[in-house]
Amino acid sequence: MNITIANLSKQIFEADFKATVAAIGRQVTEHFQPEWGTGATLTGVWVPLVGKKAPIQKGADEVIYLGDSSVDPTTGVKDADGYHSANNKGMPYGFVYLDICAQAKEAWSFTLSHEVLELLAAGRTVRAAAKILGLSVKTVDAHKFNLMRKLGIHNKAELVMWAIQKRILKLPANF
């Protein structure tokens, strides 16, 4: 899996950005890949804005955009709190905004690390479902995205809660 972290921020220095992407990459390789059996190659890029949209990163399986403000008319996404359930033609992408990190009293590097790990976990789950169903990963991800959109659900936690409430999933007896 290739995850591109696209820095749109004007507030984060290049050295800090590169060091953080490298540290998260080590965390994935040394700790999560052996445990989960899945990993990722992280690529940090500086992205100049083209018009009013962040360009889609080609060659990535998933993208996280790092921006300054969730209310910025150029790069902002309303209510984007750790939002990564969107996709463009089957490619998941998400956002980490410095203003939301500040509201949560979290360092942007911590929030970015969390988003990378959630994308890894989501990809692992989608790949497992695709294998069981005999479908492509993109097809399963598209179905998951369409279901979440139709239900007005914005993240996996909400989707799991919905499935429990509808008795599609059961909690373990010892939970």
N, C-alpha and C positions, 0 to 999 in steps of 0.2 A: 504494500500500500504506500502510495506517495502522498504526503500531506504538504501542501504549500502554505506557508504563513506569509501573507502579503501585508506589508507594513504601509498603511496609508497615512500614518500619524506624522505630524510635523513636530511633535513634542518628544519623541523617543530618539535618542542618539543612536547612530549606527552601531557603535561598539557595544552598547547595552543590548540592542536588539539581537545582534549576532551571538553574543554570549548567552543570552536567554534561550534562543533557538537551539544552540549547541547543548546546553544543560538539559533541556527537555528531551532532546534526541538521546542523550546518554541515559536519562531516566527510563525512556521507553526501551532502549536496547538492553540495559543492564538489569532492570527490575521487572518490567511488564512483559516483554517478549518471552523470557523463559517461563514465566508463570502462566500467561494466557495462551502461549503458542502462536501468537501473532504479533507483528511489529509494524514499524513504519519507517520510511525515510522522510525526514523533515527537511524542507528547503525554505530558507528565509529569503524573501525578495523585497526590494523597495519598489513600490508601484506608483508611478505618476498617474494622477487622475486624467481620464480622457472624457471631456465633456462633463456630464453629471453622473457618470457611472464608473464604478471600479471595474476594470477589465477582467474578464474571466481568465483564469490562469490555465493555459493549455498544458497538458502532460501531467496534471495532478489528478489523483483520485478524489481528493477532498481539499477544500480551501478554507482557511480561517483568515478573515480580513481584520487587521488591527487598526482601529480608527480613533480619532480624538473625541468625537461627540455623537451620541445616538440621535441627537436632534439636528445635526448638520444637514441642510437640505441636499448636499451633494453626496454624502456617504452614510447618512443616518438611516436607521430603521426603527420605526416607532415600537416601543416596548421590547427592544432587543436585549433581553437579559440572559446572556449565555445562549443565544438563539442559534441553533445549528440544524434545525429540521428542514430548512429550505433546500431546494436543489435546482440546478439549472441543467436541463436535459439529462437528468440522472446523476449529476455530480453534486454531492452534498457540499454546502458551504455554510459558514457561520461568521459571527462577528464578536470581537471583544472591543468594547469601547472604554476609553479612559475615564469618561464621566461616570459610567455605571460602576466601574471598579472603585472609583473614589467614593461613591454613594455606599457601596458595600464595605468600604474600608479594607479593600484588598489591593495588594500590589498587582499591577497589570500582568506581571510575569506569572503570578500564582493563578490568576484567572485563565491565562492562556494555556498553562500546563493542564488545568482542569478540562478545558475544552478539547485539547488534543487527546486526553485519555478517554473522554466521553465519545469522541469520534472513533477511537480504536475499539471501544467496547461495542458501539453501535454497529460498526462494520463487522465485527466478529459475529454478532447475533444475526445480522442480515445474511452473512455468508453461510452460517449454519442452517438457517431457514431455507435458503436457496438450494442447498445440497439436499435437504430432506424432501423438498417439494419438486426437485428436478427442474428448477427455473434458474434463470440468470440472476446474478446479484442485482443488476440494474432493474430487472422486472420486479423483484421482491421489494427493493427500495422504493420504486415508483408506487407500488400498491400501498406500502406503509405511509408514504408521503400523502397520497390521495385520501387515505382513511383519516389521517390526522387533520388534513385540511377540511374535510367534510364534517368532522366532529368538532372543529374549532380547538383542537389540541395542539400545543406548541412544543412539547418535549416528551421524551420517553417515559418520564415519571408519571405524567398526566395520562399517557396512553395505558400504562400498567394499571393505574388506579381505575380507569374506565373499565378495563377488562375484568378487574376484580369485582367492581360494582355490578357488572352485567353477568357475573358468574362464568365468564369465559376462562379466567384463571382462578386458581385457588391458592390461598396462602398455605405454607406448610403448617402442619399441626403444632409444631413447637415455636411458631412465630409469635 
